[in-house]
Amino acid sequence: MSKYLFKVKLTPDGLKGLLSEGGTARREVVERMVEGLGGRVETMYWAFGDDDVYLTAELPGNTSAAAMSMVVSAAGGVRTNTIVLLSADEVDEAIRQKVQYRAPGA
């Protein structure tokens, strides 16, 4: 399973929904959605600052993460930024790959 960090910004409509339903109810909705895609929520934190929610989740792959982000953003309550997370083993595997590249002007 692949791991993702979703940075979430609430829109005014999303904030109204949060104030109406509460954080626990919204977390339950998110957990059901992620589980319905074959994944698992690892963490979900509300925050101050540029982003309102940080969600880490395991999902089957990029298409599941993209589908979730598109559907949630299209509903209008939030805007998401999805970040693919790599384990140390995945970084090691990437380092071992041979890449043919020449920097501009080199």
mmCIF file of the C-alpha atoms, coordinates in Angstrom:
data_MODEL
# 
_entry.id   MODEL 
# 
loop_
_atom_site.group_PDB 
_atom_site.id 
_atom_site.type_symbol 
_atom_site.label_atom_id 
_atom_site.label_alt_id 
_atom_site.label_comp_id 
_atom_site.label_asym_id 
_atom_site.label_entity_id 
_atom_site.label_seq_id 
_atom_site.pdbx_PDB_ins_code 
_atom_site.Cartn_x 
_atom_site.Cartn_y 
_atom_site.Cartn_z 
_atom_site.occupancy 
_atom_site.B_iso_or_equiv 
_atom_site.pdbx_formal_charge 
_atom_site.auth_seq_id 
_atom_site.auth_comp_id 
_atom_site.auth_asym_id 
_atom_site.auth_atom_id 
_atom_site.pdbx_PDB_model_num 
ATOM 1   C CA . MET A 1 1   ? 0.000   0.000  0.000   1.00 0.00 ? 1   MET A CA 1 
ATOM 2   C CA . SER A 1 2   ? 1.150   3.527  -0.738  1.00 0.00 ? 2   SER A CA 1 
ATOM 3   C CA . LYS A 1 3   ? 1.135   6.271  1.881   1.00 0.00 ? 3   LYS A CA 1 
ATOM 4   C CA . TYR A 1 4   ? -0.154  9.786  1.320   1.00 0.00 ? 4   TYR A CA 1 
ATOM 5   C CA . LEU A 1 5   ? -0.344  13.083 3.154   1.00 0.00 ? 5   LEU A CA 1 
ATOM 6   C CA . PHE A 1 6   ? -3.431  15.114 2.333   1.00 0.00 ? 6   PHE A CA 1 
ATOM 7   C CA . LYS A 1 7   ? -3.238  18.782 3.260   1.00 0.00 ? 7   LYS A CA 1 
ATOM 8   C CA . VAL A 1 8   ? -6.797  20.097 3.437   1.00 0.00 ? 8   VAL A CA 1 
ATOM 9   C CA . LYS A 1 9   ? -8.115  23.669 3.366   1.00 0.00 ? 9   LYS A CA 1 
ATOM 10  C CA . LEU A 1 10  ? -11.750 24.181 4.311   1.00 0.00 ? 10  LEU A CA 1 
ATOM 11  C CA . THR A 1 11  ? -13.864 26.452 2.131   1.00 0.00 ? 11  THR A CA 1 
ATOM 12  C CA . PRO A 1 12  ? -16.496 28.639 3.822   1.00 0.00 ? 12  PRO A CA 1 
ATOM 13  C CA . ASP A 1 13  ? -19.070 25.894 3.092   1.00 0.00 ? 13  ASP A CA 1 
ATOM 14  C CA . GLY A 1 14  ? -16.767 23.267 4.545   1.00 0.00 ? 14  GLY A CA 1 
ATOM 15  C CA . LEU A 1 15  ? -16.282 25.322 7.685   1.00 0.00 ? 15  LEU A CA 1 
ATOM 16  C CA . LYS A 1 16  ? -20.057 25.681 8.061   1.00 0.00 ? 16  LYS A CA 1 
ATOM 17  C CA . GLY A 1 17  ? -20.390 21.909 7.777   1.00 0.00 ? 17  GLY A CA 1 
ATOM 18  C CA . LEU A 1 18  ? -17.659 21.357 10.349  1.00 0.00 ? 18  LEU A CA 1 
ATOM 19  C CA . LEU A 1 19  ? -19.335 23.754 12.787  1.00 0.00 ? 19  LEU A CA 1 
ATOM 20  C CA . SER A 1 20  ? -22.631 21.920 12.250  1.00 0.00 ? 20  SER A CA 1 
ATOM 21  C CA . GLU A 1 21  ? -21.350 18.311 12.436  1.00 0.00 ? 21  GLU A CA 1 
ATOM 22  C CA . GLY A 1 22  ? -18.166 18.485 14.516  1.00 0.00 ? 22  GLY A CA 1 
ATOM 23  C CA . GLY A 1 23  ? -14.717 17.030 13.981  1.00 0.00 ? 23  GLY A CA 1 
ATOM 24  C CA . THR A 1 24  ? -15.488 13.485 15.110  1.00 0.00 ? 24  THR A CA 1 
ATOM 25  C CA . ALA A 1 25  ? -18.328 13.107 12.607  1.00 0.00 ? 25  ALA A CA 1 
ATOM 26  C CA . ARG A 1 26  ? -16.142 14.405 9.779   1.00 0.00 ? 26  ARG A CA 1 
ATOM 27  C CA . ARG A 1 27  ? -13.343 11.991 10.730  1.00 0.00 ? 27  ARG A CA 1 
ATOM 28  C CA . GLU A 1 28  ? -15.834 9.103  10.567  1.00 0.00 ? 28  GLU A CA 1 
ATOM 29  C CA . VAL A 1 29  ? -16.886 10.196 7.063   1.00 0.00 ? 29  VAL A CA 1 
ATOM 30  C CA . VAL A 1 30  ? -13.257 10.318 5.965   1.00 0.00 ? 30  VAL A CA 1 
ATOM 31  C CA . GLU A 1 31  ? -12.495 6.906  7.487   1.00 0.00 ? 31  GLU A CA 1 
ATOM 32  C CA . ARG A 1 32  ? -15.446 5.309  5.672   1.00 0.00 ? 32  ARG A CA 1 
ATOM 33  C CA . MET A 1 33  ? -14.371 6.924  2.397   1.00 0.00 ? 33  MET A CA 1 
ATOM 34  C CA . VAL A 1 34  ? -10.754 5.746  2.696   1.00 0.00 ? 34  VAL A CA 1 
ATOM 35  C CA . GLU A 1 35  ? -11.807 2.252  3.772   1.00 0.00 ? 35  GLU A CA 1 
ATOM 36  C CA . GLY A 1 36  ? -14.228 2.114  0.827   1.00 0.00 ? 36  GLY A CA 1 
ATOM 37  C CA . LEU A 1 37  ? -11.237 2.624  -1.461  1.00 0.00 ? 37  LEU A CA 1 
ATOM 38  C CA . GLY A 1 38  ? -9.416  -0.261 0.217   1.00 0.00 ? 38  GLY A CA 1 
ATOM 39  C CA . GLY A 1 39  ? -7.267  1.961  2.414   1.00 0.00 ? 39  GLY A CA 1 
ATOM 40  C CA . ARG A 1 40  ? -6.742  2.968  6.031   1.00 0.00 ? 40  ARG A CA 1 
ATOM 41  C CA . VAL A 1 41  ? -6.535  6.329  7.815   1.00 0.00 ? 41  VAL A CA 1 
ATOM 42  C CA . GLU A 1 42  ? -3.353  6.547  9.872   1.00 0.00 ? 42  GLU A CA 1 
ATOM 43  C CA . THR A 1 43  ? -3.788  10.016 11.361  1.00 0.00 ? 43  THR A CA 1 
ATOM 44  C CA . MET A 1 44  ? -6.109  12.988 11.015  1.00 0.00 ? 44  MET A CA 1 
ATOM 45  C CA . TYR A 1 45  ? -5.291  16.229 12.757  1.00 0.00 ? 45  TYR A CA 1 
ATOM 46  C CA . TRP A 1 46  ? -7.015  19.611 12.718  1.00 0.00 ? 46  TRP A CA 1 
ATOM 47  C CA . ALA A 1 47  ? -4.583  22.515 12.598  1.00 0.00 ? 47  ALA A CA 1 
ATOM 48  C CA . PHE A 1 48  ? -4.105  26.250 12.726  1.00 0.00 ? 48  PHE A CA 1 
ATOM 49  C CA . GLY A 1 49  ? -2.388  28.014 9.841   1.00 0.00 ? 49  GLY A CA 1 
ATOM 50  C CA . ASP A 1 50  ? -2.463  27.629 6.073   1.00 0.00 ? 50  ASP A CA 1 
ATOM 51  C CA . ASP A 1 51  ? -4.042  24.169 6.233   1.00 0.00 ? 51  ASP A CA 1 
ATOM 52  C CA . ASP A 1 52  ? -6.992  23.100 8.357   1.00 0.00 ? 52  ASP A CA 1 
ATOM 53  C CA . VAL A 1 53  ? -6.515  19.325 8.323   1.00 0.00 ? 53  VAL A CA 1 
ATOM 54  C CA . TYR A 1 54  ? -3.552  16.984 7.875   1.00 0.00 ? 54  TYR A CA 1 
ATOM 55  C CA . LEU A 1 55  ? -4.529  13.429 6.965   1.00 0.00 ? 55  LEU A CA 1 
ATOM 56  C CA . THR A 1 56  ? -2.139  10.539 6.493   1.00 0.00 ? 56  THR A CA 1 
ATOM 57  C CA . ALA A 1 57  ? -3.569  7.453  4.862   1.00 0.00 ? 57  ALA A CA 1 
ATOM 58  C CA . GLU A 1 58  ? -2.600  4.219  3.170   1.00 0.00 ? 58  GLU A CA 1 
ATOM 59  C CA . LEU A 1 59  ? -4.300  3.652  -0.179  1.00 0.00 ? 59  LEU A CA 1 
ATOM 60  C CA . PRO A 1 60  ? -3.880  0.992  -2.878  1.00 0.00 ? 60  PRO A CA 1 
ATOM 61  C CA . GLY A 1 61  ? -2.164  3.454  -5.222  1.00 0.00 ? 61  GLY A CA 1 
ATOM 62  C CA . ASN A 1 62  ? -2.075  6.799  -6.972  1.00 0.00 ? 62  ASN A CA 1 
ATOM 63  C CA . THR A 1 63  ? -5.357  6.313  -8.806  1.00 0.00 ? 63  THR A CA 1 
ATOM 64  C CA . SER A 1 64  ? -7.203  5.788  -5.517  1.00 0.00 ? 64  SER A CA 1 
ATOM 65  C CA . ALA A 1 65  ? -5.562  8.885  -4.029  1.00 0.00 ? 65  ALA A CA 1 
ATOM 66  C CA . ALA A 1 66  ? -6.397  10.924 -7.136  1.00 0.00 ? 66  ALA A CA 1 
ATOM 67  C CA . ALA A 1 67  ? -10.003 9.713  -7.176  1.00 0.00 ? 67  ALA A CA 1 
ATOM 68  C CA . MET A 1 68  ? -10.449 10.625 -3.529  1.00 0.00 ? 68  MET A CA 1 
ATOM 69  C CA . SER A 1 69  ? -8.923  14.079 -3.968  1.00 0.00 ? 69  SER A CA 1 
ATOM 70  C CA . MET A 1 70  ? -10.976 14.864 -7.062  1.00 0.00 ? 70  MET A CA 1 
ATOM 71  C CA . VAL A 1 71  ? -14.305 13.756 -5.593  1.00 0.00 ? 71  VAL A CA 1 
ATOM 72  C CA . VAL A 1 72  ? -13.739 15.530 -2.275  1.00 0.00 ? 72  VAL A CA 1 
ATOM 73  C CA . SER A 1 73  ? -12.609 18.775 -3.939  1.00 0.00 ? 73  SER A CA 1 
ATOM 74  C CA . ALA A 1 74  ? -15.463 18.668 -6.469  1.00 0.00 ? 74  ALA A CA 1 
ATOM 75  C CA . ALA A 1 75  ? -17.973 18.530 -3.602  1.00 0.00 ? 75  ALA A CA 1 
ATOM 76  C CA . GLY A 1 76  ? -16.880 22.078 -2.734  1.00 0.00 ? 76  GLY A CA 1 
ATOM 77  C CA . GLY A 1 77  ? -16.229 21.835 1.016   1.00 0.00 ? 77  GLY A CA 1 
ATOM 78  C CA . VAL A 1 78  ? -12.463 21.585 0.820   1.00 0.00 ? 78  VAL A CA 1 
ATOM 79  C CA . ARG A 1 79  ? -9.426  21.979 -1.394  1.00 0.00 ? 79  ARG A CA 1 
ATOM 80  C CA . THR A 1 80  ? -6.765  19.287 -1.116  1.00 0.00 ? 80  THR A CA 1 
ATOM 81  C CA . ASN A 1 81  ? -3.068  18.991 -1.780  1.00 0.00 ? 81  ASN A CA 1 
ATOM 82  C CA . THR A 1 82  ? -1.900  15.374 -2.056  1.00 0.00 ? 82  THR A CA 1 
ATOM 83  C CA . ILE A 1 83  ? 1.675   14.376 -1.271  1.00 0.00 ? 83  ILE A CA 1 
ATOM 84  C CA . VAL A 1 84  ? 3.041   10.883 -1.944  1.00 0.00 ? 84  VAL A CA 1 
ATOM 85  C CA . LEU A 1 85  ? 5.088   9.671  1.032   1.00 0.00 ? 85  LEU A CA 1 
ATOM 86  C CA . LEU A 1 86  ? 8.058   7.324  0.624   1.00 0.00 ? 86  LEU A CA 1 
ATOM 87  C CA . SER A 1 87  ? 9.498   4.918  3.182   1.00 0.00 ? 87  SER A CA 1 
ATOM 88  C CA . ALA A 1 88  ? 13.250  4.653  3.750   1.00 0.00 ? 88  ALA A CA 1 
ATOM 89  C CA . ASP A 1 89  ? 13.206  1.367  1.800   1.00 0.00 ? 89  ASP A CA 1 
ATOM 90  C CA . GLU A 1 90  ? 11.514  3.076  -1.160  1.00 0.00 ? 90  GLU A CA 1 
ATOM 91  C CA . VAL A 1 91  ? 14.112  5.858  -1.097  1.00 0.00 ? 91  VAL A CA 1 
ATOM 92  C CA . ASP A 1 92  ? 16.872  3.223  -1.058  1.00 0.00 ? 92  ASP A CA 1 
ATOM 93  C CA . GLU A 1 93  ? 15.261  1.495  -4.044  1.00 0.00 ? 93  GLU A CA 1 
ATOM 94  C CA . ALA A 1 94  ? 15.086  4.825  -5.888  1.00 0.00 ? 94  ALA A CA 1 
ATOM 95  C CA . ILE A 1 95  ? 18.757  5.517  -5.155  1.00 0.00 ? 95  ILE A CA 1 
ATOM 96  C CA . ARG A 1 96  ? 19.736  2.159  -6.680  1.00 0.00 ? 96  ARG A CA 1 
ATOM 97  C CA . GLN A 1 97  ? 18.011  2.921  -9.991  1.00 0.00 ? 97  GLN A CA 1 
ATOM 98  C CA . LYS A 1 98  ? 20.202  4.089  -12.850 1.00 0.00 ? 98  LYS A CA 1 
ATOM 99  C CA . VAL A 1 99  ? 18.987  7.362  -14.337 1.00 0.00 ? 99  VAL A CA 1 
ATOM 100 C CA . GLN A 1 100 ? 20.389  8.864  -17.544 1.00 0.00 ? 100 GLN A CA 1 
ATOM 101 C CA . TYR A 1 101 ? 20.385  12.657 -17.186 1.00 0.00 ? 101 TYR A CA 1 
ATOM 102 C CA . ARG A 1 102 ? 22.507  15.660 -18.116 1.00 0.00 ? 102 ARG A CA 1 
ATOM 103 C CA . ALA A 1 103 ? 21.985  19.008 -16.406 1.00 0.00 ? 103 ALA A CA 1 
ATOM 104 C CA . PRO A 1 104 ? 21.347  21.997 -18.702 1.00 0.00 ? 104 PRO A CA 1 
ATOM 105 C CA . GLY A 1 105 ? 24.661  23.509 -19.815 1.00 0.00 ? 105 GLY A CA 1 
ATOM 106 C CA . ALA A 1 106 ? 26.727  20.605 -18.467 1.00 0.00 ? 106 ALA A CA 1 
# 
